[in-house]
Amino acid sequence: MELIHTVWEPAGAGPHPTIIAMHGWGANALDLIGLAPYVAEGRFMIICPQGPLEVPIGPTRGYGWFPIRMGTPPDREEIEAAVSSASKFVDSAVERYPVDRRKLAILGFSQGGVMAYRLAIANPARFAGLVALSTWFPPELKEIPTDREALQRLPTLVQHGRADDMIEISRARTSVENLRELRIPLTYREYDCGHEITAEGLQDLSDFLMNKVLSPILVARG
């Protein structure tokens, strides 16, 4: 597997319901792994890949998925290269680890949320759930080729803080409008917080995963 990553595996032989969790700009593969015991009662295996791009942060370094330049939008070719690398990682992860492929969710925080959106929109049939935390949905994703029927069955949770000073709440609300145009089954939650995951948000995330991914209610089609 090309990307450095961390793994939290619940007890038992598996296969396990699994979350691929993608960190934000300047973080690393350890950033989200600490949530694992608290998400859905620790019943999900969580796999956290690390972005391949080094990001200097004072005397230390973090990592990212694609370059961010002030005043200009991200370069599409650089995003596509990152998405290709992440997609190959997912391919390898489901082969290497005891993943229940019917209960595989993709989650991203901040820049990692853009990656999660891109992976899920391109191949919605692969995932049982999509979670976007403190991030934004690039509107051009509405135009990429996808399985529309599978997309309209993909449970999606969007969470955002009203006081987020890194990605303004207006961007989340616009993202929700774009997602609804695609007829994605969407749950949207706002919180009185900044660019972070709160205890309330973690509970809502757990409820979503338990109800929509772990034990979904299946409706028969006539």
N, C-alpha and C positions, 0 to 999 in steps of 0.2 A: 504494500500500500504506500503510495507516494507521499501522502500528507501525514505529518505528525498528528496524533490524536490521543484522546483519553477515553476510557470506557468504564462505565459503572454498570455492573451486572447484578440483577436480583438473584435471590436464592433459587435453586432448582436447576434442572438440566436444560430447560427451554424446549422448544423455541420461545422467545420472549417477545411481547409487544415492545416496540423499539421506537425511540426518538433520535433522529439525526439532528443535533443542535449546533447551530452555526453562530459563532461569536461576532461581536461588533468590531468596529475600527479601533485598532490599538490594543485589543485584548489578546487572548491566546486560548489554547485548548483546555486550560484549567478554569476558564472564566465561568462557564455554565454548569460544570460537572457537580459543583456543590449543591445544586438544586435537586439532584437525582433522588436522594432519600425522601424528599418532601413532596415530590410530584406524584400525584395519584397513588399515594401510600407506598411509594417505592416499587411499584409493580412493573415499571417500564425499564428496560435496558436503555441507557443513554450513551450515545456515541458522539463525541465532540471533536470534529476535525479542526485543525489549525490552518488559518489562511497562509498562503505561501509567500505573501509580500511582507517584508520587514518594515516596521514603522518605528523610527526613532522617537522616543518619548523621554526627553531629558537624558539622564545618565543610563536609562534602561531602554529596552525595546519591546514593542508589541508587534502585532501582526494584523494584516488586513487581507481582503479578498481581491480588491482592485484599487488603483490609485484614486485618491480624492484631491482635487486641485481647487483652491478657492476661486470662485467667480466663473468657473467653467463646468459644464456637465461631465460626468464620467465618460471616458472613451468606450464606445460600444465594443470595439475589438478586444480591449482589455477585459471588459466584463465577460465577453463570450469565452475568452481563454480561461478565466476563473471558473465559469460555469462548467466548462468541459472538464476541468480538473476535479471539481466537486462531484460531478456526475460519475466520473470514473471511480472516485472514492466510494460513493454509495454502492456502485456495482461490486466493488471489492469487499465492502463491509458486510453486505448481506451474504456473501460467500464465506467469509472468514468466521463470522460470529453467529451464534444461534438466534437469528432474527426470525420472528414470525412475519413473513412477508405480507400477510393479509392485514397486519396491524402495525404498519410502518408509517410513522408520522415525520414530517419535516418541520423544524422550528428554527426561527432566526431572530436575533436581536439586533436592532440598528442596521448597520451595513449587512450583517448576516441575514436580516430579514429580506433584503433585496435579493440575496442569493436564494433564499428559501422560496420566495415568490417565483423566481425565474425557473427553478428546478421543478416546482409543482405545476406551473402553467404549461411547461413544455411536455410534461409526462404525468398528467393527473391520475391516470389509472394505477400508477405505481404506489401512490400514497393513500393512506386511510384518513389522513388529517393534515391540515396546514395551520401553523401558528406563526403570526407576525407580531413581534413585540417592539414597540418604540421605533417604528421604521416607516417606509413609504413604498408605495406601489408605482413603479415607473409606468406611465400611461402607454408607452409603446408596446408593453407586453400584451395589450389587448389585441394586437395585430399579428402576433406570432402564430404559426400553425400549431394546432392542438386538437385533442379529442374533446369536442365541446360537450358531448353527452357525459363523459367521465368527469369533466370539469364541473358540471352542474350537479354532480353527486359528491363533490369533495368538501367535507365539513371544514370550515375555516374560522379561526378565532383571531381577531385583531384587538390588541390592547395598546393604549397610549395614555401618557400623562398630560393633563391640561397645562401643567407648568413646565413642560419639556422645553429647555432652552437650546437644545441641539437640533432637534427635528420638531418644528412647530406643530401644534395640534391641528392646524389647518391642513397640513399635508396628509395627516392621517384621515381626516374627514373627506378630503378629495380622493384619497385611495379607496375609501369605502364606497364612494359613488362609482368609481371605475370598476370595482369588484362586483357591485350590484348590476352594472350594465352587462357583465358576463354571466349573470344569474347564478353566481356561486352561493351556496348556502352559508350564510355569514352570521357570526355572532360578533358584535362590536361592543367593547367596553372602554370607558374613559375613567381615569382616576385623578385624584387630587395629589399629584406627585410630579416629579421631574423625569429625567431620562434614566429610568430604573424599573426594577421589578419589585413590587410591594407584596406584603403578606396577603392583601386582598386579591391582588392580581394572581398570585400563586394559587390561591384557593379556586379562583375562577378557571385558571388553566387546568387544575386537577379535575374539576367538575367536567370541563369540556372533554378532556381525554378519557375520563371514565365513561361518560355518556355517549360520546360520538366515535371513539376509537376502540376502547376496550370492550364495551358491551353495547353496541349500537342497536337501536330499534330498527329492524328491517321491515320495509313496507312492500308487500307483494304487489307486483304490477299485473293489472288485468289485461 
